Amino acid sequence: MRQISTIQLFALIVTFEIGSTTLFALGVGAKQDAWIVVLVSFILSFILLWVYTQIPKYYPQQNFAEILHDCLGVILAKPLLFLYSMYFLGQATHNFYEFGVLIKITALPNTPLLVILYLFIVVMIYILHKGIEVIARSIEIFIPYLFFFLLAAYFLNMISGEFELTNLLPIFGEGFQPILAEVPKVVAFPFGEMVVFLTIWHYVKEQGYIRKTTFIAVSVSTFLLLIAQIVFIAVLGVELTASSEIPLLEAMLSVHVAMIFTNLDIIGVFIMFIGGFYKTAMHFFGFSLMFTWLLNKSNSKWVITIFGLALPFLSILRFENLDDQRWKGMEGSVYNILLYALLPLLLLLIIKVKKKHHQ
């Protein structure tokens, strides 16, 4: 079986968590306290992360389908495999459409969206055919550049003269209610999306380091997300941040340092490309594995090929435009909570009871 190292797992998680999240203002419903929303959500997400990383401690070499079969039996495992596969496919279409539209807006305005999506899906199918090891290796190569461009973007915004910390005041200006209202959304996105990693834990070579690596990677991701929210609000102000389709791009366009560093939107495009591509790839890979296990097959390449070639059409048929895509992304909250929080927790409780009963 192909395996990945802890360094590669770290790169996978950081890239997945950052994804397209740095392009948007998380928790902006709490206005200038959006960064507090991210921080509180991160702390609460530790419960989810603990659950996700506790399950492989009981089944270090078994995939998620085998865990479900062992704990729940075939009758219950099959519907859950189907539900999770559809959930991951839905997330893949959501990310893929968003990724394609943002590339069209920023880099290829005269290219049909379907052409853009097919250009990327061909590359994605090729990488996914090679397996998790190649996905992890390619991310391992790109992640230093992702870090560099993110930190460069934040630093240039801070010294550009447009950075106003007063935009972040007053702290708790409207009390705790707006913060509490936004926290569930940010817990779900991006932290709850980590549930997809239940499908790849068995590929990790050093099983004993899964939890430590996961917590470090999510902490690093959150640090970058916190800086992003602070920079967006400090540079653009609350109102523009909330109304902007791509706050990062707006912030980069405002950079003017000694008339040398100007109009650095190319940095935003690079971040969009890496984050959007690999976030879509991970969700689609999770779907491919779950659907393959659902049909009791061992090779997921045919699922990757068939559904991969259909993914651009599925994405365009599902969403009318970017506003529609974001609105639909807020739907199905009960269904999403069930899959990323309640079912993993219930599964862990069943595992604990069964293990204790067999002792």
N, C-alpha and C positions, 0 to 999 in steps of 0.2 A: 504493500500500500504506500502511496506517495505521502510524504509527511512534510510539515513545515516547522521551522525553528521558532523559538520565542521572539526573536528579533523580527522575523517575518510576521508573526502574529501581532506584534506591537504595531508594525507598519500598516497591516490590514485594518486594525481597529481604529487607529488615528485617522487614516484616510477615509474610512467609512463614516466615522463620527463627524469629521469636518464636512465631507461630502459637499453639498451645496449650502450647508447651514451658514457659512461665513458670508454668503451672498445676501442673506436676509436678516431682518431685525427680529430676533427671537424675543418673545415677551414684550413686544413694543406696545401692547395694550396697557402696560403699566407705565407707559411714557418714559421719563428719565430714569425710572427704576428698573428698566429692562434687564440691566446687568445683575440686579439682585434676584430677579426671576430665574436667570440662568444658574446663579450660584445655589439658590434654594433647591432648584430642580436637580442639580448635580448631586447634592447631599442626599436627597430622597431617592435618587436613582441607585444609590449604593445597595438598597434593599433588593432591587431587581437584579443588579449585577451579582450580588451574593447568591441569589437563587439560580441564575444562569450558570454560574461557575461551580455551584455545589453539585449539580446533577452529574457532570462528568467525573466527579470524585468517586461516585458509586459505580459508574460504567465507563472506565477510562479508555477502553478499546472498542466500544460498541457505538454504532451510529444512532441517530435519533430515532429512526424507525424501529431498530432492535430494542431500544429502551422502552418505547411505547408498547411494543408487542409484549415485552417481558412484564411490564407493570400493569397494563390494562387489558391485554388479550387482543386477538385479531379483530373482534367485533367492534371494540371501541377505538382501536388504533387506526383502522382504515379511515373512518370519517375525520379523525384529527389530522391524519396525513393529507387528506383532501383539503380540509379547511386551511391548513398552514400553506399548502402549495398555492392555493388561490390567493391567500393573503400576500405571499411573497411575489406572486405574479402581478397582483394589483399594485404593490409598491414599486415593482420594476417598471411598469408602464407609467406610473406617476413620475418617477425620477427621470425616465428616458425622455418623456415628452417635454418635461421642464428643461432638461439638459439640451435637447435639440432646439427648442424655441429660443433659449438664451444665447446659444451659439449663433442662431440665425439673426437675432437682434444685434448682437455685438460684432460678429466677425464676417458672416456670410449673408447679408441682407437680401441679395438678389438670387440666392439659391433656394429652390423649393424645399420645404421642410422634409418631405418624404425622402428626397435625395440625401440630405444631411443625415437623417436617421439611418438610412441603409448603408451609408459610408461607414458609420460607426458600428452598426450591428455586425457587419462582416468581420471587422477587426475583433469585436467582442466574442463572436462565435469561435474564431480561430484561437483566441487566448483560452477560452473556457474549454475547448476541446483538449487543450494541453493539460488541463487539470489544475487543482488548487495550488500545486507547487509552483507552476509557472505564473499564476496570478500573483502569488505572494512574492516571487522573485522580481516581477516587473514593478510592483508597488515599492519594494525595497529599494529599487533604483531611483524611482521618482520622488520618494518622500523627502530626501534632502532638499530637492529643488522646491517642493511644495512648502516646506518650512521657510526656506530662504525668501520666496516670493511673498508669503504671508507676512513675515516679520518685516520685510522691506516695505510692503504696502502700509503697515501700521506705523512704522518709523517715519516714513516720508509724510504721512498725514499729520503726525504729531509735530513735525518741524515746519510744516508748510505755511503756518500763519493763520490757518483757518480753524485750528484746533482750539476750542473754548471749553474748558472744564466747567465753566459756569452753566453750560447747557445741561449738566448732570444734576444741577441743584433745583429745588431742594430735595434731599434724600427723604423718602417716605412722604413726599409732598401731598399725596392724596390718600395716605394711610396704607394699611395692609391689604385692604379688600382687592384693589386692582392686581396686586402681586399674587395673591392667592388664586384669583380667577385665571391668571395666565399660567401658573405652575403646572397644572395637569397637561396643558398643550405641549409645554417644553419637555416634561418628563416623557411624554409619548414620542416627541420628535425633538432631538435625535436619540435620546437615551433608550427608550423602549424598543427602538428598531434593532438594538443589539440582540434581540431574540433570534435573529437569523443565524447568529453564531452557534446556536445549538446544533445546527446541521454540520458544522465543521470542527467541533472540538476534538473528535476522534482522529483528525489528521495531525494534531499537534504532537510533535515528537516528545517533548518533555511535559508530560501531563501535570506534574506537580507544580509547574510554574504558570498554569493557565490563569488562576485567580490573580496572582501578583502582577502578571503582565497586563491583564485586562484593567485592573484598577489604575495602574500607572498610565496606560495608554489613554483611558477615558479622562484621567486627571489632566494630562497634557492637552488633550483635545478641548477640555472645558476651559483651560487657561487661555487658549487661542480664541475660543468663542467669547469669553469675557472681554478680552481686549477688543475684539471686533465690535461688540455692542457699544463699548465705551467710545471707540473711535467714531463709529457711525453717528452717535448722538452728539458727541462733542464737535464734530465737523459739520454735520448737516442740520443738526437741531432735531427735536422730536417730531415735528410735523412733517418735514421733508423725508425723514427716515421712514416714518410710517406710511407715507404715500408713494415712496419710490419703489419701482419694481425691482431694481437691483441696487441697493444702497452702496455696496462695495464699489460698483462701477461709478456711481455718482461721486463717491468720496475720492476715487482715484482721478477723476476728471478735474477735481478741484485742487489737485496738487500743483503748486508752482514754487519750486525751490530754486532761487537764483537764476530763473529762466532757463535752467538746464533740464531739470526733471519736471516735465509737464506732460499732461494728457497720457498718463500711464495706464490707460485702460487695458493695454495688452496683458498687464499683470493679472487683472481681473479675469480676462479670457482664459489665461493659463490655469488659474485656480478653478474656474468653472469646468474646464476640460478634464483635469485630473480628478477632481472631486466627483463631478457628475458621472463620468465614465465608470469609475470603479464602484461607486455606490450602486449604480444600476447593475453592474456586473455581479456584485455580491448578492443582491436580491434575486437576480435571475438565476444565478448558480444555486442558491438555496431552493428556489422553485424547482429547478431541474432535478436536484437530488430528491426532494420530497415526492415529486411526481413519479420518478423512477422507482423509488421504494414502494410507492402506492401500488404500482403494477407488478411488484415482486421481480423487478429487473435489476441488473447490476451495472449496466452500461448506460450512462446518461447522455451520451453524445447525440443519439437520435432525437431526444427531447430538446436538447440545446439547439440542434439544427432546425427542426420543424417549427418550434415555437419562437426561435430567434428570428427566423425569416418572416414570421407573422407579427413580431413585436411592433415594428413601425406602424403597420395597419391598425393593430389593436390600440396603440397609443393615440393615433389620430382619430379613430372612431370614438374613443372614450371621451376625449376632451375637445371642446370647440376652440378654446383659446387659453391663454395663460391664466386669466382671471377665473375661468371655469375650472381649470386644473387645480388652482389653489383653493377654490371653494369646495370642490369635491374632496380635496385632501382633508378637510375638516369634518367630513361626514363619517358615519360608521364608528363613532367614538366608542360605543359600548362593545361592538364587535372587536375593535382593536384592543381595548383594555382586556377583553376576554383572552385574546391570543398572546399578548405580550406580557401580561401580568398574572391574571387569575389562573389560567391553565398551567403555566410553568410552576406556580406556587403549589397548586393542587397536585401536580405530578410529583413534586419534591416530597410533599407530605406522604403520598402513597408509597414512594420509594422508601422513606424512612420507616414507615409502619411495616412494610414487607421485610426489610432488612432486619428490623428488630424482632419480628416474628420468627425469622429463620435462624436467629442466633441461639 
